[in-house]
Structures are given as C-alpha cells and as structure tokens.
Amino acid sequence: MARCILITGCSSGIGYAMAREFHRLGHIVYATARRPETLASLAAEGLRTLALDVSDDNSIASAMALVLREQGRLDVLVNNAGFSQVGALTDLTRSDLQKQYDTNVIAPVVVTRAALPLLRAAVAHKDSGGKAVLVNIGSIVGILTTPFAGAYCSSKAALHSISDALRMELAPFGINVVTVQPGGVKSSFGDHAQAALCLPEDSLFKSVEKNVHARAQAGQVGATPAEEFVVPIVAAILAAQPPIVIRGGRNSFRLPLLKRWLPVRLFDAKMSKIFGLDLLRPDVKGE
C-alpha cells in the first residue's frame, strides 16, 4: 500500500534525500519547505511539493488542508525542518535563542498538532493496519553537548524529550512516535550554521574565533552521504513496528557511548581541548 507522507525542511540534506527515498519506494510524498522554489528538482521527479513555513501557523494550516483535500489522511509525518545556531551561549541574544527554539522545539509540536486529524484518519483507514507514524529528527548532539553549539544541542535534547512524551500520549490513538538521531550526515547544514554564527566583537571567545567557526562545520567532517543515510532510516520507519529510536550517520553510535562511559571531567577536558577552550585564561580587567 502506498502511504501518504509529509516531510518538512526538504530543500536539502536529510529532508531532501528522505523525500526522494520514500518516492523511490512508491509512496505519495509531500516535500515541503519555506521557499517552494528550492524544491524544483523534487517536483521534476514527480514528488508533490508545497510551501510550509513551520514558524507560520497559517502556512501550516494551508499545507494540512491541501493534504486533507487530496488524500484525506497522512500516514507518516516527518518533522525535519531545523537549523543550528552556532556560538557561545553567552554571546547569543534573546532573539537568537527564541529563533532556535521556535524552529527546532516549538514548531514540531505545532505541526504535529495541526496534522493530528490527518494522522488519526490514517489510523482509521482500512489499509493502514491501525497505525500512523510521527517522526522527529533529533540529533546525537541532543545526547552529547559540545561547546559553541549549546543552543542547538539543547534544542535537540528538548525535542528528544518531547518525542518521549508524545510517544506515550499518542500511543492510545495508534500513532507510533519515532526519534531519528543522526550523526554526521553530508548536507548544506554546516554552511547554514556558518551563516547563522554569532561572534560579537566583545565576545570572551574572540581569541579562539577559528574554533567557533570550526564548530559550524564539525558535523560535516567525514560525514555520511545523505542518500546513503536515509535508506535504512526510511526502511525502519516503514516497518510494521517502527523502532522508538533510530540512529545512523558518522559517529552516531560511538559518540553517545563515549558520553555514557567517559567520566564527566575527562569528557569536558576533551571537549575543551578540541574547541580551544584550554587556551583561554581569566582576565577580569578585560585587557
């Protein structure tokens, strides 16, 4: 049976590759993005594309209304849209933090709420097997926090917790909740993080500026190609009983184990060295 699938944030990377893989397997895919012109290549391949800005309630409602008119149900919702705010936490403004959490934490809940009637319609559909699937794209950095990405890491940790709550709350209604925790996956994510990087002139971390910039691209070093990453992920999502957590991509298993077994002070020291924090010294006069 062809399933109806909607994915947010499909202009590049995981969302783009995932949309293509679901389509390759013969499913009905709605690939969405804030700027629909970025989806032209997907439309050319026969995927359905539409504008969906996850920070705009009207845009979300319009997208769900269209799926309702055309399909009447939604078997799989993938909350993939997100971005990484790079910079030391004390360099970020209230606005920086609000944008990070609005996109990565609040938006997936709002989109899920809007899609709930469609997901429930899928559960009731005669060919659904009495199940629908909600997928939240988290990250291994939601488990393992690094310097200069505290906003992003904490947003993914929050999304993991939200997924846990949704899994328990939606189970009685036949909706499975899956959290995908990618490691390093090749995409333009690092370039977008670089563009959003915050490093004011009076930053305490100006002397290690190159390390702050390096954090933006850290996940792209030796990263797994997105088209390779999504194949087992999509297969697991489509399984009769999807896993609760799916990991894949470079270091997606090794780094969480490192965090689990390494003493905290040793882990902190390792991160400090990697990101140049061991080069900094107190300077109360600011000279």
Secondary structure, 3 states (H helix, E strand, C coil): CCCEEEECCCCCHHHHHHHHHHHHCCCEEEEEECCHHHHHHHHHCCCEEEECCCCCHHHHHHHHHHHHHHCCCCCEEEECCCCCCCCCHHHCCHHHHHHHHHHHHHHHHHHHHHHHHHHHHHHHCCCCCCCEEEEEECCHHHCCCCCCCHHHHHHHHHHHHHHHHHHHHHHHHCEEEEEEEECEEECCHHHHHHHHCCCCCCCCCHHHHHHHHHHHHHHHCCCEEHHHHHHHHHHHHCCCCCCCEEEECECCCHHHHHHHHCCHHHHHHHHHHHCCHHHCCCCCCCC
